[in-house]
Amino acid sequence: MQTPSLNISSEAEHLCALLADWPRQVVAAWLAEHQGNLGSVDIRQVKKPDAGLKRRTSVRAYLSRCELPPRFNPYEHFALSILDAGYPDWLRTIPDPPLVLFGLGRRSALDQQMVAIVGARRCTTTGRSMAFELAKGLAENGCNIVSGLAVGIDAAAHRGALAAQGGTTTAVLGAGFGNLYPKQNTQLAQQLLAAGGLLVSEYPTEVAPRPYHFPERNRIISGLSELTVLVEASEKSGSLITARLALEQGRDVCAVPGPATSPLSGGCHRLIRQGAALVTSVAEVAEELGWSLARSVDATEPAHNESALTGLSAEVCHAISDQSRQFDEIVALVSGDPQQVSQCLMELQLGGFVRQGSDGYIRVL
């Protein structure tokens, strides 16, 4: 059924054969009925699920040769069934876990402590910098950073983990490995793999992305993770689905606050009002996890990366020296709209680039 390049157990093969013809929920019910004792049973001798619930069109991708794009050939390609000992324990306990999890990369990365960092695709420079620094700090202390390889906050989280020495990150995809999405993050995926990270998906290699795949994959992002951190999310953000699923799975959720008037932070603020922990630093996330950082990190240390600033934010930051400047002085120096400058200053304060004192704004060096 599969090429030798795919390392797959007999249990996973059994389940793939069923998933080709029956929906996941039907196979899960069938599996519960047989109490998971498939390892020693010839699947052809076991009564199949109700034929009336069978798919109209077989998903032959589950039975295909699963050939990888050449760029992925150097990496281990494996499939774990929920019946296999190597299946992630955190994921096994969620409602509706994937019955077969396809992986590409270093399998032992699944044994690390995992923290999810997710957020908006259309994010601010400050949000991107915050996600990068949180991921980098957590990765430096042994965490495997989990996200969805999307543009914006997800990509920043993956890059932050890769910036840490020995950092590991896992990307959960909404398609098979042969249809990497979004395509502009193909290079990021390759960097992730080269650094000893993982790509995972519940879809076989040939399956193309579909809109409903991405809400489905969110349960895997949160399910793999002990804790989920939300960085910038509007009231209707798809990232809120991940946070909600994490709560339903009994996992902790943290949120990074933003400017009070920023629509991009509306979802984070709602979560905080509902009881999610407010976090602004690696140390605060570590406190929520209940462990001490391997490296000393001041809880008040700003999470900032000045090289990530662009546009008006960069101009405003550059205009503020180590001497205090009043708001009107800053507006004049950058020749900007006062409302936009005010918004930039709020974002720069949140990101730890500047602080406001009694005499005005000052750079944080």
N, C-alpha and C positions, 0 to 999 in steps of 0.2 A: 504493500500500500504506500509506504513512504520511502524516500531515498535514504541511503545509509547516512547521509549528512545530518539527518534529524535524529537526535537521541530521544527515543520515545519508549515508554514502558508499555507492556501488553495491556495494562488497565487503561492507559490513555488511548491506545489504539481501539479498544472496545468502545470507549465513550465517543471517539471521533466517528466510528461507524454509525452509532446511534444519532449523533448530532447532525450527520449528513441528511437524515430523513425525518427527524423529529425536533421541534423547538426545545430550547434549553430547559424551560420550565417543565415540559412533559418528561424529558429524560431525568430531571432531578426528582420528580415524583416517582418515576420508575425505579430510580436508584434507591430512594428511601424504602420503597416496597421490598426490595431485595437486600436491604440492610448493608449495602456496599460490598457484599461478598462476591465480587466479580473476578478477583484475581485467580481463583482456582476453578472458575466455571467457564465452560465453553459457551460463549455468548450465543452461538447458533442453537444451543440446546435450551436456552432460557426464553420464556415467553416474552415477546417484544411488547412495547407499549401499545396502547389501543390504536389500531390502524385508522380509526376515525379521526385521530388527532395528528395524523401524519402530514408532513409538509406537502403542498401541491407540487412544488418543484424542489428536487433534491439539491442541497448545497454541496455540490461535488468537490468544492475546495477542501473539505475535511478529508477527502480520500485522494487528493491530488499528490503529485510528486513533491510539492512544497520546495521548489527550487528557489534559492536566494539570489538576489542581485549579486554580481561578482564582487562588489565592494564589501559585502558582508561575509564573504567566504572564510576569512581568517578566524571568525568568531564561532564559539560553540552555539549550535542551534538545538534547542531541546523543547520537550513538551512534558509538563507535569499534570497528572490527573489529581483530582481531589482525593483519590484513594492512595496516592503515592506518599511515602514517608517524607520526601523532600518538599512537598507542597507547603507554602508558607503558613505557619500556624495562625498568625493574625488574620490572614485572609480566609482561612478555613471556617472561622467562627461567625462570619457575617451572614446576614440573610441573603439568599440568592448568590452564593459565591460562584465564580466561573468553574465549570466542571473540568475544563482543560485550559491550562495556562501555557501559552507558547512563550519561550524566552530566547533571547539572542544576547550573548555576552558571557560575563563571568557569573556562573550560577551561584557561587558562594556569597555574592552580594546580597542575596535574599536573606542571609543569616544575620545581617547587620541590623542595628536599631534604625528604624525608618521614620522620617518626619516629612510630611507633605507640605509644600509651599505652593500655593496657587493664587491666581488673581486675574485681573483684567487683561485682555489682549491690547486694548487701547489704553495704555497706562501713561502716567506722568514720568518724567525723569526721576523725580524723588521716589516714586513707587518702585521703579526699576532698580534704583540704587539700593533701596531698603531690602528688596528681595535678594539681590546679589549678596549683600553683606550678611544678612541672616543665614543664607545658605552656606556661604563661605565659612562663617564662624562655627556653624553646627557641623559641617563636614570636617573641619579641622579637629573636632572633638569626637570623631568616629561615626557620625550619623550618615546614613545613606539618604540623600535628598530625593524625594519622589515628586514628580510633577508630570504634566501632560504634553510636553514638547511644543505647546502652542507658542505663537509670538507673544511678546509682552512679558508679563510677570513670570510665566512658566519658563520661558527661555532664559530670563535673567537668573532664575533660581538654579537652573542646570549649569549656567556659566559660573555662577558663584561657587557651586560645589567643585567644579573643575579647576577653579582658581586656587583652591586649597591644596596644600601638599598632600598627595595621597587621597584626595577627595573622591568620593563615590556618589554617583547619581543614577537614578532609574527613571526612565520615561515610559509612561503607560500610553499606548497608542489606541486610536479609534479605528484602526484598519490593520491588515496584515503587513508583514515586513516588506513585501514586494510592492506595497503602495504607500510608502511613507508620506505622511501628511502633517504639517504643510511642507511642501517641497523645499521652501527656502531654508528649512532647518535640517536639511540632509547632512550638511557639513557638521552641524552641532551634534547630530546623532552619531556620526562617525568619531568625533572627538570624545564623546561620552563612552563609546565602546572601547576606544584605544586606551582610555584611562582606567579601564576595568569596571565600567558600569554595565547597565543592562537596558535593553528594550524588552518590554513585555506586552502581550496582547492576548485577548481571548479569541482572536480571529486568526484563522490560518493565513499563510503567506499571501495567497492570491486574492484575498477578500479586499475589495475597494472600500474607501471610507463612505459612510452614509450619515446623514444628519443625526439619526437616532443612536448611532454608535457612541457618540461623544458623551451624552448623559449616562449611557450604560458604563462606559469606561471610568466615569467619575467614582463609581462605587469601589472600583479596584484601587484607584489612587488613595482614597481614604481607608479602604480595607487593609491595604498593606502597611499602613502607617499607624504608629502609636498616637500621633498628634497631628492635627492639620492647622496650618497657619494661613490666614487669608490676608493678602496684601492688595488693597484697592479692588473694590468690587461695587458696581452700581446695584441699585435695588432689584434689577432684573438680570444680574450677571449669572452666567452659567456656573461660575465658581461657587455661588451660593448653594447650588445643588450639591457640590462636593462637601461643603460645610454641613448641610442638612443631613446628608448621608452619613457623615462621620458621627454626628450626634445620635442618629438612629442605630448606628453600629456600637454605641457605647464608648466612643473615643472622645478625647478632649479636643476642643477647638479654641484657637486664639485668633485675634484680629488686630491688625495695625490700624490705629486711628489716623484720620486725615483732616484737612481743613473742614471746618463745620459746614461750609457752603459748597464743598466739592461734590458733585454728583457721583464721581468715581469712588467716593468713600461712603456713600449712603448705605450700601450693603454691610460694610464693616461696622458702621455705627449701629445699625439695627441689631447685628449679632452681639455687640457689646452690651446694648440695652437689655438683650435677652439673656445675658449671663456669660457670654464668651469672655475669656481673659483678655485684657488689653495688654499688648506687648509692643515694645519699641526697640528691643535690643536682644542680642543673643543670650545674655545672662537671664533676661526675663523669660525667654522661651525655655531655657534650661531649668529655671525654677519651676515652671509648669510641669516639666517632665520629671521633676523630683530628683535630679542628679546634679553633681558638682562638675563644673567644666574642667577638662583636663588641662586647659591653659587658663591662666588668670585673665579674666575679662571683667573690667569695671562695669557694674550695672548701669552706670550713667554714661558709658562710652557711646558717642554718637556713631550711628551706622551710616557712613558717608563715603562716597567715592567721587571726588571733584571732577575727575576726568570724564565722568558720565554726564555732566551737565551740558546742556545745549541751549541755543537760542537766548531768549530774554533772561532765563534763569542764570545762565553763565555770565551774562553782562552784569546782572544785579550783584551776583556773588563777587565778581571781579571789582566792581565799583566800591565794595565795602572793604576798607582796609582794617588794620588792627586798631585804628582810632574810630570811635563811635561816630556814626553818621545818622542824621535825622532823615525821616521819610522824604521830606521835600528835596533834600540834597540828592538823595538816591534817584528820585524821579528826574531831576535835572541832569544828572550825570549820564543816565542811560537814554534820555529823551523818549521815555516810554509813557504809555497811558497809565495814570495813577492806579486805576482799578487792577490792571494787569500786573503792575509792579507789586501791589499789595498782595495779590494772589501768589506771586513768585516768592515773596518774603515769607508767607505762611508755609509754603512748601519747603523752602530752604531751612526754616526753623525746625520743621518736622524731621527733615533729613539730617539735621545736625550740622549744617553748613554755617549757619549764623545763629546768633542769639540776640534777644532784645533786652536791653537794660534801661535804667532810668534816663540815660543820656542818649539813647538811640540804639541803632543796630551795630553789631560788631561781628567780625569773622571769627569762626572757631578754627584754630590752627591745628 
